[in-house]
Amino acid sequence: MRWGSVILAALFEIGWVMGLKHADSALEWIGTAAAVAMSFYILVKAGEKLPVGTVYAVFTGLGTAGTVVCEIVLFHEPANIAKLALIGVLLCGVIGLKLVTNEEKGEAS
């Protein structure tokens, strides 16, 4: 469940990053600001129980990959094999980092 909150924070990150680029109305900007607040609140709470370095790496990696994929799917940004391969490498790194990290903050390997 702790790592689920990191994934949730990353989803909010995708939302606010997309909002920064595409928000046009006051309501959309309010939604963007709310997504920023929720994203970082959930991230801070996750960092209280998990190793903060790994939490932040997973958060930014998932947010980056998710933002690129959303731009391709929702806004028809160009996609090429190199971009998709690099997203795959990024996700492999994030998953690998999570797999080799102990659950509790401060535990030795």
N, C-alpha and C positions, 0 to 999 in steps of 0.2 A: 504493500500500500504506500510506503514511503516513496518508492520510485515512481509509483503512479502519480503522485503529486508533482514530481519533476516533469513528467510527461504532460500533465495538465498545465503546468506553468509554461511549458514550451508551446502548447497550443494557444495560450493567451499571447505569448510572444509573437507567434505567427500573425495573430489577429491585429496586434498593435503595429507591427511592422507594415502589414498590408494597409492599415489605416493611415499610416504616415504618408504613404504614396497615393492612396486613392480616395481619402476622405474629402468630400466636397461641401458637406452641409454641417451645421452646428451639431446636429444629432450624431452624425458620423464621427465628428471630433470628440464629442463627449464619450462615445463608445470606445474610441481609441484611447482616450485618457483612462477610462475604466479598465480597459484591457492591460494597460501599463501597470496600473496599481495592483490588479489581481495577479498579474504575472510575477511581479517582484515580491508581493506578499507571500504567495505560495512558495516561491523560490527560497525566501528567507526562512520560512517555516521548515522546509525540507532540509536546509543547511544546518538547522539546529540538531537534527538527528542523524544526518549522513555526512560523510566527508565533503566539505564545502568545495574543494577543488574539483572533485569528480562531479559533484552536483552541477557546478557551473559549466563544466565541459560538456556534460550530457545536455544540459539546458540549451546552450548556445548551438551545439551541433544539431540537435533535433530542430531547433528553431530555424537555423540556416537551411537545412535540407527541406523542411516543410515550407518555408517561404519560397524557395526556388521552385518546388513542385507546384505550389499553388499559383505562382506566376505563370508557369507553363500551362497548367490546366485551365485556370479561370480567366487569365488575361492574354492567352495565346502568345506568350513570350517564346522566342525561338529556342528549340531544344536540339541539341546535337549529342552524338555518342560520347564525346569527351565530357560534356557537362553532366550527363547522366552517370558516367563512370566515376567521375569525381565525387558526386553525391553518394554513390555506393561506397567508395573508399572512406568518405567521411563517416557514414553510418557504421561501417565495419570498425572504425577506430572508436567511435562512441560506444558501441556495443562491447567491444573488447575491453575498453577502459572500465566500463561498469562491471564486467565479469571478473576482473582481477582486483576489484576494490572490495574491501570488507564492508559489511553493512553498517557497523557502528563507527561513529567518528572517534578517531584516536586509537583504534585497534591496530596492532602491529600485524604484518603479513605472516 
